[in-house]
Amino acid sequence: MRVRHAGSGFTLLELVIALAILALVSVNVTLVTRTGSQAVRSGAFWQTLNDEADQTLDRISLALMASDASNLYPIAISPLYTNAVSYKVSLGVEDGQPVESPPESISWEELEDRGRIQWRENPGLPEERGVTWSNWVPSFFDGETFNGSDDNGNALVDESGLAFDMEGDLVNIHLTIERPNPDGQPVPVTRKIQVTCRN
């Protein structure tokens, strides 16, 4: 029987086992920390992506709901669509006459590798002013490609990342926002809503 005397150290085998256990614990802690960090980044990414889609769609919807249906141009009926609309907002009545805003427009505009949504007041005039509502709108709506077919089954053909089609006073708004995720892969989210213009 082997007896360890006071003051004797660890054997080489005991030291190797202790180091192996320490390495395993360190690897596990690192993996848990990394997984938690990735989950936080992924959650923040999805929150940002969905917030941008919701906020952009809300801005477009509110603008068109306040517009006069008779001033909405152009009129596109499914399967046709338009990626830009011009309109005027009804401001009320003064001395028995309707009062309208200056002309406004919402349009998808091409950038180098994607598109943006631009709102303009007095488009094309010297007093024009504008605001970009999103810089992350792809050339085509999610699931759509340029081939003359309705690839995603939404009754439109080859529609862009922002598309409008009309049914009388009703306007269907189709929107895709696409951003690269933390791994650099493009991730789309889509929104569709139907709004009613003022009569």
C-alpha positions as CSV (number, residue, x, y, z in Angstrom):
1,M,0.0,0.0,0.0
2,R,1.3,3.4,-1.0
3,V,1.1,6.2,1.5
4,R,1.5,9.8,0.6
5,H,3.8,11.6,3.0
6,A,3.0,15.1,4.1
7,G,4.6,17.6,1.8
8,S,4.6,15.3,-1.2
9,G,3.2,16.7,-4.5
10,F,0.8,15.5,-7.1
11,T,1.8,12.7,-9.5
12,L,2.1,13.5,-13.2
13,L,-1.1,11.5,-13.9
14,E,-3.1,13.5,-11.3
15,L,-1.8,16.7,-12.8
16,V,-2.8,15.7,-16.4
17,I,-6.3,14.7,-15.2
18,A,-6.8,18.0,-13.3
19,L,-5.7,20.0,-16.4
20,A,-8.0,18.0,-18.6
21,I,-11.0,18.7,-16.3
22,L,-10.1,22.4,-16.2
23,A,-9.9,22.5,-20.0
24,L,-13.3,20.9,-20.3
25,V,-14.9,23.3,-17.9
26,S,-13.3,26.3,-19.7
27,V,-14.5,25.0,-23.1
28,N,-18.1,24.6,-21.7
29,V,-18.1,28.1,-20.2
30,T,-16.9,29.6,-23.5
31,L,-19.5,27.7,-25.5
32,V,-22.3,28.8,-23.2
33,T,-21.1,32.4,-23.3
34,R,-20.8,32.4,-27.1
35,T,-24.2,30.8,-27.6
36,G,-25.8,33.4,-25.3
37,S,-24.1,36.2,-27.1
38,Q,-25.2,34.9,-30.5
39,A,-28.8,34.6,-29.2
40,V,-28.8,38.2,-28.0
41,R,-27.3,39.4,-31.4
42,S,-29.9,37.3,-33.3
43,G,-32.8,38.6,-31.2
44,A,-31.7,42.2,-31.6
45,F,-31.3,41.7,-35.4
46,W,-34.9,40.3,-35.7
47,Q,-36.3,43.1,-33.6
48,T,-34.6,45.7,-35.7
49,L,-35.7,44.1,-38.9
50,N,-39.4,43.7,-37.8
51,D,-39.5,47.2,-36.4
52,E,-38.2,48.7,-39.6
53,A,-40.8,46.8,-41.7
54,D,-43.7,47.8,-39.3
55,Q,-42.6,51.4,-39.1
56,T,-42.2,51.8,-42.9
57,L,-45.6,50.1,-43.6
58,D,-47.3,52.4,-41.0
59,R,-45.9,55.5,-42.7
60,I,-47.1,54.4,-46.1
61,S,-50.5,53.3,-44.8
62,L,-51.2,56.5,-42.9
63,A,-50.2,58.7,-45.9
64,L,-52.5,56.8,-48.3
65,M,-55.4,56.6,-45.8
66,A,-55.4,60.4,-45.6
67,S,-55.2,60.8,-49.4
68,D,-58.1,61.5,-51.7
69,A,-58.8,58.4,-53.9
70,S,-59.7,60.6,-56.9
71,N,-56.1,62.1,-56.8
72,L,-54.3,58.7,-56.5
73,Y,-52.1,58.0,-59.5
74,P,-51.3,55.7,-61.3
75,I,-54.1,53.2,-60.9
76,A,-52.8,49.6,-61.1
77,I,-55.2,46.7,-60.9
78,S,-53.8,43.2,-60.1
79,P,-51.9,41.4,-61.7
80,L,-50.4,44.8,-62.6
81,Y,-48.8,46.9,-59.9
82,T,-46.9,50.1,-59.5
83,N,-43.9,50.8,-57.2
84,A,-44.7,54.5,-57.0
85,V,-47.9,56.5,-56.2
86,S,-48.7,60.2,-56.3
87,Y,-51.5,61.7,-54.3
88,K,-52.9,64.7,-52.4
89,V,-54.0,64.6,-48.8
90,S,-57.5,66.0,-48.0
91,L,-57.1,68.7,-45.4
92,G,-60.7,69.5,-44.9
93,V,-63.2,72.2,-46.2
94,E,-62.8,75.9,-46.2
95,D,-65.6,78.2,-47.4
96,G,-67.4,75.2,-48.8
97,Q,-64.4,74.2,-50.9
98,P,-62.2,71.1,-50.3
99,V,-58.6,72.0,-49.3
100,E,-55.8,69.7,-50.3
101,S,-52.1,69.4,-49.5
102,P,-49.4,70.0,-52.1
103,P,-48.8,66.9,-54.3
104,E,-46.9,64.0,-52.5
105,S,-45.4,60.8,-53.7
106,I,-44.1,57.5,-52.3
107,S,-41.8,55.5,-54.5
108,W,-39.3,52.7,-54.6
109,E,-36.0,54.0,-56.0
110,E,-33.1,51.8,-57.1
111,L,-29.8,52.0,-55.3
112,E,-26.6,50.1,-56.2
113,D,-27.6,46.7,-54.9
114,R,-31.1,47.2,-53.5
115,G,-33.7,50.0,-53.3
116,R,-35.1,52.6,-51.0
117,I,-38.5,54.0,-50.2
118,Q,-38.7,57.8,-50.7
119,W,-41.5,60.2,-49.7
120,R,-41.6,63.5,-51.4
121,E,-43.7,66.6,-51.2
122,N,-43.9,68.7,-54.4
123,P,-41.9,66.1,-56.4
124,G,-40.1,67.6,-59.4
125,L,-40.7,71.2,-58.3
126,P,-38.1,73.7,-57.0
127,E,-39.7,73.5,-53.5
128,E,-39.5,69.7,-53.4
129,R,-38.6,68.1,-50.1
130,G,-38.2,64.5,-49.2
131,V,-37.4,61.8,-46.6
132,T,-36.1,58.3,-47.0
133,W,-38.3,55.8,-45.1
134,S,-36.1,52.7,-45.7
135,N,-32.8,51.9,-47.4
136,W,-33.3,48.1,-47.3
137,V,-35.9,47.3,-49.9
138,P,-34.9,44.6,-52.4
139,S,-35.5,44.8,-56.2
140,F,-38.1,42.1,-55.9
141,F,-40.7,41.2,-53.4
142,D,-39.8,38.1,-51.3
143,G,-40.1,34.9,-53.4
144,E,-40.4,36.8,-56.7
145,T,-38.0,36.8,-59.7
146,F,-38.1,38.5,-63.0
147,N,-39.7,35.8,-65.2
148,G,-43.2,37.0,-66.2
149,S,-44.8,34.8,-63.6
150,D,-46.4,35.1,-60.2
151,D,-43.7,33.2,-58.3
152,N,-45.0,33.9,-54.7
153,G,-48.7,33.4,-55.3
154,N,-49.9,36.9,-54.4
155,A,-51.6,37.6,-57.7
156,L,-48.9,40.1,-58.9
157,V,-46.2,39.4,-61.5
158,D,-42.6,40.3,-61.1
159,E,-43.4,42.9,-58.4
160,S,-40.7,45.0,-56.7
161,G,-39.9,45.1,-53.0
162,L,-42.6,47.9,-52.7
163,A,-45.7,47.3,-54.8
164,F,-49.2,48.9,-54.9
165,D,-52.3,47.6,-56.6
166,M,-55.8,49.1,-56.3
167,E,-59.4,47.9,-56.0
168,G,-61.5,51.0,-56.2
169,D,-60.8,53.1,-53.1
170,L,-58.8,50.2,-51.6
171,V,-55.0,50.1,-52.0
172,N,-53.0,46.9,-51.4
173,I,-49.5,47.6,-50.1
174,H,-46.9,44.9,-50.5
175,L,-43.5,45.5,-48.7
176,T,-40.3,43.5,-48.3
177,I,-37.5,44.7,-46.1
178,E,-34.2,42.7,-46.4
179,R,-31.1,43.2,-44.3
180,P,-28.0,41.0,-43.8
181,N,-28.0,39.1,-40.5
182,P,-24.9,38.9,-38.2
183,D,-23.5,36.2,-40.4
184,G,-23.8,38.4,-43.5
185,Q,-26.8,36.4,-45.1
186,P,-29.7,38.5,-46.4
187,V,-32.9,37.9,-44.4
188,P,-36.3,39.2,-45.8
189,V,-39.4,40.1,-43.9
190,T,-42.6,40.9,-45.7
191,R,-45.7,42.8,-44.9
192,K,-49.0,43.3,-46.7
193,I,-51.9,45.5,-45.8
194,Q,-55.0,46.9,-47.5
195,V,-56.0,50.5,-46.7
196,T,-58.9,52.6,-47.7
197,C,-58.4,56.1,-49.2
198,R,-60.8,58.9,-48.4
199,N,-63.7,59.3,-50.8
